[in-house]
């Protein structure tokens, strides 16, 4: 899908929106996947997959953790150290 490709979506009475197959395929959306809709300004919105949102957020903070460092491993070690002191 090119960035300029557009799809027309219709909002039904109950608020449901049908996402065409071509749209779902171009975004890699699988059945049961969660999407995040953000209102960016009045009359304009952004629709992203939850996976994309997580990846994007991780990327924003990646510079805070040096390569090769696992914050999860550090947290587990801290908990073990705390438990040993008790």
N, C-alpha and C positions, 0 to 999 in steps of 0.2 A: 504494500500500500504506500502510495506517495503521501507526503505531508499535506498535499492539496486535495486528496480524495475526500469526498464528503458523502454522508449518508443521511437520508431523511428518516426521522423516527417519529412515530405518532404516539402521543400519550392517550391511553384509553381512559374511560370514565373512572375506573378504579385506580388510576395512577400508574398502571403497568405500561412498560415500554418494551416493544419487541426489538431485539437486536438482530439484524439480518445476518445470515450465515457468512457472507463475505466480510462483514464487519468483525464478527467473532473470530474468524480465521485470521484476518489481518492483524488482530491484536493478540492472537494466541489464547483466546479465552476458552476454557474447558467447562463442561457442565459442573455446576456446584461451586465454581470459583467465585470469590468475592471481588467486588469492584468498589472503588471509592470515587464518589462524585463530589467535586469541590466547586462551590460557586466562586468564580474569580472576579466577577463584577456583575452588576444587575443585567440579566439577560444573557450571561455568558457563563459556561461551566466547563470543567475539565473532568474527563472520565479516565481513570487509571486502574490497572489491576492492583490488587493488594500486594502481590509479589513485587511489582515495579515500585510501589511506594516504599516498601521495606528496603529494597536495594538502593533506591535513591537516597533514602534517609541514612543508611549506613555509609554511603559514599560521602555525604556531607560531613560526617564526623571521623572519617578514616584517618585524617591527618593527625588526630589526637593519639592514636595508638601506633607505636613503631611496628614495622614489619617483623614478623616472627613472634610477637607477643600475643598471648591468649588471655584476654580479660577473664574468661570463664575459668581457666586454670588458676589464675591468680586469686579469684574469689574463692574457689574450692580450697586452695592452700591456706588462705586467711581463715576460713572457717575451721579447718583442721587445727591450725595454730591456736585459735580461740578455744576450741574444745579441749586441747591439751593443757591449757592454762587453768581450766576450771576444776 
